Amino acid sequence: MSFDTAFMLSTLPAFLKAVGVTLQVGLLAIFTSLLVAVANAAILVFRTPYLWRLVKGYVELARNTPLLIQLFFVYFALPSLGVKISGFGAAIITMTFMGGAYLTEVLRAGVEAVPRAQLESGRSIGLSEGQLLRHVILPQASILSLPALFATFVFLLKETTVVSAVAVPEILYTTKNYIALYYKTYEMLAVLTLLCVLIFLPLSLLLRYLERRLQHGQYGV
């Protein structure tokens, strides 16, 4: 068996475009998931009446249902209720729903590792709950949670391949299209594997480097 390298090279423009979509979905989902997680962590830390129970229920639901099922519900079930969402929109909503739950747990664990004495000291000098969260809790919890945070970021980026199921033209969707059109299965799988290595390995190494720098208090490069 020989690889059709000329054909593989001819698909590179389409795959480069797909890489852009993959990164766009993944990075946007990470950003929105972080926003959800910070809000949820604040509710859990201060035990906001009633809301903290809703957050706990949301985390359990999101973490214990497969991403693909969540994606199908948003993309196929909601239109029957009159809510029409594009494939890209469904991908972001679903990945935020799942990612927010995982990151909520990561931040919660980091927050619980912050000494309670620091919170009491902050209250004793008149800091509000918001100021405590912004100036005392989150900075320390973020540093303590870095390994788990960065691992979850990489996990979310990898999970972008699932959104090919709703026709979002990322790298897996592009691979399947070329296989269906030209029957170049091995060539396309080789391209897909190479792209995954080139995308995820450097990102993983970069995040590990940032983790070490930040945890040692070396914020300069």
Secondary structure, 3 states (H helix, E strand, C coil): CCCCHHHHHHCHHHHHHHHHHHHHHHHHHHHHHHHHHHHHHHHHHCCCCCHHHHHHHHHHHHHCCCHHHHHHHHHHHHHHHCCCCCHHHHHHHHHHHHHHHHHHHHHHHHHHHCCHHHHHHHHHCCCCHHHHHHHHHHHHHHHHCHHHHHHHHHHHHHHHHHHHHHCCCCHHHHHHHHHHHHCCHHHHHHHHHHHHHHHHHHHHHHHHHHHHHHHCCCCCC
